[in-house]
Amino acid sequence: MTTEPLVVPADHLPDAALEPVRPAYGSHSLADVLPSACAVLGVPGAPDVLGLRDRLDGVTRIGVLLVDGLGAHQIPVLSPYAPTVADLATSGRTLTAGFPSTTPTSLVTVGTGVPPGVHGILGFTVRRPDGRTVNHVHWKHDPDPAAWQPEPTRFATAAAAGVAATAVVRPEFEGSGLTVSAYGGARFVGQNDLAADMIAALSAASGPALVYGYHPDLDKKGHEDGVDSPSWRAAARGVEALIDRIVHALPPRAALLVIADHGQLNVPADARFDMADIPDLRAGVAGVAGEPRVRYLYTEPGALDDVVAGWRGVFGDQAWVLPREEAIDGGWFGPVPPGHRDRIGEIVVICQGRTIAVAGGWEPPPVGRLIAYHASVTAAEMQIPLLIAR
């Protein structure tokens, strides 16, 4: 059976978008969004790290819409199909995601208001102490969410302070490990019509309100067909329609914050290194987790140095191949308590440029045939917008 060649559209990224960007925890990162919003709503002890009080003076109801995959560097590509988004971007700001710049990590970073090392959702997939792998997107009840992610959410602390906290999420995610970890303490609303559901929750509140919504379509089409593909452009029009509806239906004393979990970049066929095809990438490796842009490697006894050397020999300057402690000490995850360290691979492979590390034999083949990817540290993946409408 033959495999159809990959068709990878141009995504029009400037060279600067491929340069590394460090997560800006504590100054302008995803972890700072909900604490700052809660400060505006009067939640005791919530720090206004982003300085939102001046911009949102008089606001008592805040909607937070997370558009999956809407990186800051995707906005110029999206703007021809999304004039409302383009207009909001003229007065918007740029934040950073945490690391890895991937959806489950980012959703919990938003919900808890702390860096990934603290909350412990440290990748798309990670290895448990017993050797099994946790896929955080398909995580149900094992491991126990309360033990695996110990931090209280900002929704819970807001609700305890009298704020009406609501999370509008697709019904099938109710009660999942990721939902509990990211949105625990919020009233769960199974999404029917995201714009209408968010506006209803904002309008129903008699006092301060915090309403969160999640929109996945742009990211999905980027993965499947690439940024700036025809299907991605259609999804961009859908983002425009959603935001335009919410902006024009905001009730009095309400504001909308639009954020993202990460950006994306298209990966050409010749930038894909597959473990199944390269013996030096398989030698000494006992387990693999993470995802193609950020790999976690677990090694056979005594093989760590050889695996590091083998991967560095194959990738050269197209990836940073770091022992776990070096990655932690570099501050990429924020503080990492002892109980969370083993979730990070013994070796962390951070792909640069447009490179990916495909784990053939370790993960389903379709993972290596996506078009757009994220999770690494380039500006295209790490920099995300903060758009504000009143």
C-alpha positions as CSV (number, residue, x, y, z in Angstrom):
1,M,0.0,0.0,0.0
2,T,1.4,3.4,-1.0
3,T,1.2,6.5,1.3
4,E,0.0,9.7,-0.3
5,P,2.7,12.4,-0.2
6,L,2.2,15.2,2.3
7,V,0.9,18.4,1.0
8,V,2.2,21.2,3.3
9,P,1.0,24.7,2.6
10,A,3.1,27.8,3.2
11,D,2.3,29.4,6.5
12,H,4.0,32.7,5.8
13,L,6.0,32.9,9.1
14,P,8.8,35.5,9.3
15,D,12.2,34.2,10.3
16,A,11.8,35.7,13.8
17,A,8.9,33.3,14.4
18,L,11.3,30.4,14.4
19,E,13.5,31.9,17.1
20,P,13.2,30.5,20.7
21,V,11.1,32.3,23.2
22,R,11.2,31.7,27.0
23,P,8.0,31.4,29.0
24,A,7.3,34.6,30.9
25,Y,5.9,33.2,34.1
26,G,4.9,35.9,36.5
27,S,5.0,38.8,34.1
28,H,3.0,38.0,30.9
29,S,2.2,34.3,30.5
30,L,-0.9,32.2,30.3
31,A,-0.5,31.5,34.0
32,D,-1.2,35.2,34.7
33,V,-4.5,35.6,32.9
34,L,-7.0,34.3,35.4
35,P,-5.3,35.7,38.5
36,S,-5.5,39.1,36.8
37,A,-9.1,38.7,35.7
38,C,-10.0,37.6,39.3
39,A,-8.2,40.7,40.6
40,V,-10.5,42.8,38.5
41,L,-13.5,40.9,39.9
42,G,-12.4,41.5,43.5
43,V,-11.2,38.1,44.5
44,P,-9.1,38.5,47.6
45,G,-5.4,37.8,47.1
46,A,-5.6,37.6,43.3
47,P,-2.6,39.5,41.8
48,D,-3.2,41.8,38.8
49,V,0.0,40.7,37.1
50,L,-1.2,41.9,33.7
51,G,-2.4,45.2,34.9
52,L,-6.0,44.7,33.7
53,R,-7.7,46.9,36.3
54,D,-7.2,50.1,34.3
55,R,-8.3,48.6,31.0
56,L,-11.3,46.9,32.7
57,D,-12.4,49.6,35.1
58,G,-16.0,49.2,36.0
59,V,-16.2,45.6,34.6
60,T,-17.9,43.1,36.9
61,R,-18.4,40.2,34.3
62,I,-15.5,38.7,32.4
63,G,-15.7,36.1,29.6
64,V,-12.5,34.3,28.7
65,L,-12.5,32.6,25.3
66,L,-9.6,30.3,24.5
67,V,-9.2,29.7,20.8
68,D,-7.1,26.6,20.4
69,G,-4.2,27.2,18.0
70,L,-4.6,31.0,17.6
71,G,-1.0,32.0,18.1
72,A,0.1,35.6,17.8
73,H,1.9,34.7,14.6
74,Q,-1.3,33.2,13.1
75,I,-3.2,36.4,13.5
76,P,-1.7,38.1,10.4
77,V,-2.6,35.0,8.4
78,L,-6.1,34.8,9.8
79,S,-6.8,38.6,9.5
80,P,-8.2,38.6,5.9
81,Y,-10.9,36.1,7.1
82,A,-11.4,37.7,10.5
83,P,-11.7,41.5,10.5
84,T,-13.1,41.6,14.1
85,V,-10.1,39.7,15.4
86,A,-7.7,41.9,13.3
87,D,-9.3,45.0,14.8
88,L,-9.0,43.7,18.4
89,A,-5.4,42.7,17.7
90,T,-4.5,46.4,17.1
91,S,-4.9,47.1,20.8
92,G,-4.0,43.6,22.0
93,R,-1.0,42.3,23.8
94,T,1.3,39.3,23.4
95,L,1.7,36.7,26.1
96,T,3.6,33.4,26.2
97,A,2.4,29.9,26.7
98,G,4.1,27.7,29.2
99,F,6.3,24.8,28.3
100,P,5.6,22.5,26.6
101,S,3.3,24.7,24.4
102,T,0.6,22.0,24.1
103,T,-3.1,22.0,24.8
104,P,-3.5,19.9,28.1
105,T,-0.5,21.7,29.7
106,S,-1.8,25.1,28.7
107,L,-5.5,24.5,29.7
108,V,-4.4,23.6,33.2
109,T,-1.9,26.5,33.3
110,V,-4.8,28.8,32.5
111,G,-7.2,27.2,35.0
112,T,-4.8,27.1,37.9
113,G,-2.8,30.2,37.3
114,V,0.5,28.5,38.0
115,P,3.3,27.2,35.8
116,P,3.3,23.6,34.4
117,G,6.0,22.4,36.8
118,V,3.8,23.3,39.7
119,H,0.5,21.8,38.5
120,G,2.2,18.7,37.0
121,I,0.4,18.3,33.7
122,L,3.7,18.4,31.9
123,G,2.9,17.3,28.4
124,F,0.5,15.7,26.0
125,T,1.6,12.3,27.2
126,V,3.9,11.5,30.2
127,R,5.0,8.3,31.9
128,R,3.6,7.3,35.3
129,P,5.8,5.9,38.0
130,D,4.5,2.4,37.2
131,G,5.7,2.7,33.6
132,R,2.3,3.3,32.0
133,T,1.6,6.3,29.9
134,V,-1.0,9.0,30.6
135,N,-2.6,10.7,27.6
136,H,-3.9,13.9,29.2
137,V,-6.5,14.5,26.4
138,H,-8.0,11.0,26.9
139,W,-7.6,10.9,30.7
140,K,-10.7,9.9,32.6
141,H,-10.3,8.9,36.2
142,D,-7.0,7.1,36.4
143,P,-4.8,8.5,37.8
144,D,-7.0,10.3,40.3
145,P,-7.2,14.0,39.2
146,A,-7.1,15.3,42.7
147,A,-3.8,13.5,43.3
148,W,-2.3,13.9,39.9
149,Q,-3.0,17.7,39.7
150,P,-3.0,19.0,43.3
151,E,-3.4,22.8,42.7
152,P,-6.8,24.5,43.3
153,T,-8.2,26.2,40.2
154,R,-8.8,29.9,39.9
155,F,-12.4,29.0,39.2
156,A,-12.7,27.4,42.6
157,T,-11.1,30.3,44.5
158,A,-13.3,32.8,42.5
159,A,-16.4,30.8,43.4
160,A,-15.4,30.7,47.0
161,A,-15.2,34.5,46.9
162,G,-18.7,34.9,45.6
163,V,-17.9,35.0,41.8
164,A,-20.3,33.1,39.6
165,A,-17.7,30.9,37.8
166,T,-18.8,28.9,34.7
167,A,-17.0,26.7,32.2
168,V,-18.7,26.2,28.8
169,V,-17.1,23.0,27.4
170,R,-18.3,20.3,25.1
171,P,-20.5,17.8,27.0
172,E,-18.4,14.8,26.3
173,F,-15.6,16.3,28.5
174,E,-17.7,16.6,31.6
175,G,-15.9,14.9,34.6
176,S,-12.7,14.0,32.6
177,G,-9.4,14.3,34.4
178,L,-8.4,17.3,32.3
179,T,-11.7,19.1,32.9
180,V,-11.5,18.6,36.7
181,S,-7.8,19.6,36.7
182,A,-8.4,22.8,34.6
183,Y,-11.9,23.9,35.5
184,G,-12.7,22.3,38.8
185,G,-14.9,24.5,41.0
186,A,-16.7,26.1,38.0
187,R,-20.3,25.3,37.1
188,F,-20.0,23.0,34.1
189,V,-22.2,23.9,31.1
190,G,-22.3,21.4,28.3
191,Q,-21.7,23.4,25.2
192,N,-24.6,23.7,22.7
193,D,-23.9,27.0,21.1
194,L,-20.7,28.5,22.5
195,A,-21.4,32.1,21.9
196,A,-25.0,31.9,23.2
197,D,-24.0,29.8,26.2
198,M,-21.2,32.2,27.2
199,I,-23.5,35.2,26.8
200,A,-26.3,33.5,28.8
201,A,-23.9,32.8,31.7
202,L,-22.6,36.4,31.7
203,S,-26.1,37.8,31.5
204,A,-27.6,35.6,34.2
205,A,-25.1,36.7,36.9
206,S,-26.4,39.2,39.4
207,G,-22.9,39.9,40.8
208,P,-19.4,39.3,39.6
209,A,-19.0,36.6,37.0
210,L,-16.2,34.7,35.3
211,V,-17.2,32.6,32.2
212,Y,-14.8,30.5,30.3
213,G,-15.3,28.9,26.8
214,Y,-13.1,26.7,24.7
215,H,-13.1,26.6,20.8
216,P,-11.0,23.8,19.2
217,D,-11.6,24.0,15.5
218,L,-8.7,26.2,14.3
219,D,-6.1,23.9,15.9
220,K,-7.8,20.8,14.5
221,K,-7.7,22.1,10.9
222,G,-4.2,23.2,11.3
223,H,-3.1,19.7,12.4
224,E,-5.1,18.0,9.7
225,D,-4.4,20.3,6.7
226,G,-2.0,23.0,7.7
227,V,-2.1,26.6,8.7
228,D,-3.5,28.7,5.8
229,S,-5.0,25.7,4.1
230,P,-8.6,26.1,2.7
231,S,-10.0,24.2,5.7
232,W,-8.0,26.3,8.1
233,R,-9.3,29.5,6.4
234,A,-12.8,28.2,6.9
235,A,-12.1,27.6,10.5
236,A,-10.7,31.1,10.8
237,R,-14.0,32.4,9.5
238,G,-15.7,30.4,12.2
239,V,-13.5,32.0,14.8
240,E,-14.4,35.4,13.4
241,A,-18.2,34.6,13.6
242,L,-17.9,33.3,17.2
243,I,-16.0,36.3,18.5
244,D,-18.1,38.8,16.6
245,R,-21.3,37.3,18.1
246,I,-20.0,37.5,21.6
247,V,-18.5,41.0,21.3
248,H,-21.8,42.4,20.0
249,A,-23.9,40.7,22.7
250,L,-21.9,41.5,25.8
251,P,-24.2,42.6,28.6
252,P,-23.5,45.8,30.5
253,R,-20.3,46.0,32.6
254,A,-18.9,42.9,30.8
255,A,-15.7,42.3,28.9
256,L,-14.3,39.5,26.7
257,L,-10.7,38.3,26.9
258,V,-9.6,36.2,23.9
259,I,-6.5,34.0,24.5
260,A,-5.0,30.9,23.0
261,D,-3.1,27.8,24.3
262,H,-0.3,27.9,21.7
263,G,0.4,28.7,18.0
264,Q,1.3,26.2,15.2
265,L,3.7,25.8,12.4
266,N,3.6,23.6,9.3
267,V,6.3,20.9,9.1
268,P,7.6,19.8,5.6
269,A,8.1,16.2,4.8
270,D,11.9,16.4,4.8
271,A,12.0,17.8,8.4
272,R,10.6,14.6,10.0
273,F,13.0,12.3,11.8
274,D,11.4,8.9,12.5
275,M,12.7,6.6,15.2
276,A,11.4,3.7,13.1
277,D,13.8,4.5,10.3
278,I,16.9,5.6,12.3
279,P,18.7,3.0,14.5
280,D,20.6,5.7,16.4
281,L,17.3,7.1,17.7
282,R,16.1,3.7,18.9
283,A,19.3,2.5,20.6
284,G,19.0,2.5,24.4
285,V,15.5,3.9,24.5
286,A,13.1,2.1,26.8
287,G,10.1,4.4,26.6
288,V,8.8,7.5,24.7
289,A,6.3,10.1,25.6
290,G,5.6,13.8,24.8
291,E,4.8,14.5,21.2
292,P,6.7,15.2,18.0
293,R,7.9,18.7,18.8
294,V,8.9,17.9,22.4
295,R,9.9,14.3,23.0
296,Y,10.4,12.7,26.4
297,L,12.8,9.7,26.3
298,Y,13.2,7.1,29.0
299,T,16.3,5.1,28.8
300,E,17.6,1.6,29.5
301,P,19.8,1.3,32.6
302,G,23.2,3.0,32.0
303,A,22.2,4.2,28.5
304,L,21.4,7.9,29.2
305,D,24.7,9.4,28.0
306,D,24.7,7.2,24.9
307,V,21.1,8.1,24.0
308,V,21.9,11.8,24.5
309,A,24.9,11.5,22.2
310,G,23.0,9.5,19.6
311,W,20.1,11.9,19.4
312,R,22.5,14.9,19.2
313,G,24.4,13.2,16.5
314,V,21.3,12.8,14.4
315,F,19.6,16.1,15.0
316,G,22.6,18.4,15.3
317,D,21.4,22.0,15.7
318,Q,17.8,21.0,14.7
319,A,17.0,20.0,18.3
320,W,18.1,20.6,21.9
321,V,18.7,17.2,23.5
322,L,18.8,17.9,27.3
323,P,19.1,15.6,30.3
324,R,16.0,16.1,32.6
325,E,17.8,18.2,35.2
326,E,19.3,20.5,32.6
327,A,15.8,21.2,31.2
328,I,14.4,21.8,34.7
329,D,17.3,24.0,35.8
330,G,16.8,26.0,32.6
331,G,13.4,27.2,34.0
332,W,11.3,26.0,31.1
333,F,8.7,24.4,33.3
334,G,8.8,26.9,36.2
335,P,9.4,25.3,39.6
336,V,9.1,21.5,39.6
337,P,8.5,19.9,42.9
338,P,10.1,16.4,43.5
339,G,6.8,14.6,43.0
340,H,6.5,15.9,39.5
341,R,10.0,15.5,38.2
342,D,9.7,11.9,37.1
343,R,6.8,12.8,34.7
344,I,9.4,14.6,32.6
345,G,11.5,12.3,30.4
346,E,15.0,11.4,31.5
347,I,15.9,13.2,28.3
348,V,14.0,16.1,26.9
349,V,14.2,16.7,23.1
350,I,13.1,20.2,22.1
351,C,12.8,20.4,18.3
352,Q,14.0,23.7,16.7
353,G,13.0,25.3,13.4
354,R,10.4,23.1,11.7
355,T,11.8,19.8,12.8
356,I,9.8,17.0,14.4
357,A,10.8,13.7,16.1
358,V,8.3,11.0,15.0
359,A,8.1,8.0,17.4
360,G,7.4,5.3,14.8
361,G,6.6,2.1,16.7
362,W,5.7,4.0,19.9
363,E,2.7,6.0,18.8
364,P,-0.1,5.7,16.2
365,P,1.2,6.3,12.6
366,P,-1.2,9.2,12.0
367,V,0.6,11.3,14.6
368,G,3.6,11.5,12.2
369,R,1.5,12.5,9.2
370,L,-0.1,15.7,10.6
371,I,0.7,18.9,8.8
372,A,1.0,21.5,11.6
373,Y,2.5,20.9,15.0
374,H,3.3,22.7,18.3
375,A,4.7,22.2,21.8
376,S,8.2,23.5,21.3
377,V,9.7,26.9,22.1
378,T,9.6,28.9,18.8
379,A,7.8,32.2,18.8
380,A,5.3,30.7,16.4
381,E,4.3,28.2,19.1
382,M,4.9,30.1,22.3
383,Q,3.6,33.6,21.6
384,I,-0.2,34.0,22.0
385,P,-2.5,37.0,21.9
386,L,-4.5,38.7,24.7
387,L,-7.4,40.5,22.9
388,I,-9.8,42.5,24.9
389,A,-13.3,43.7,24.0
390,R,-15.6,45.7,26.3
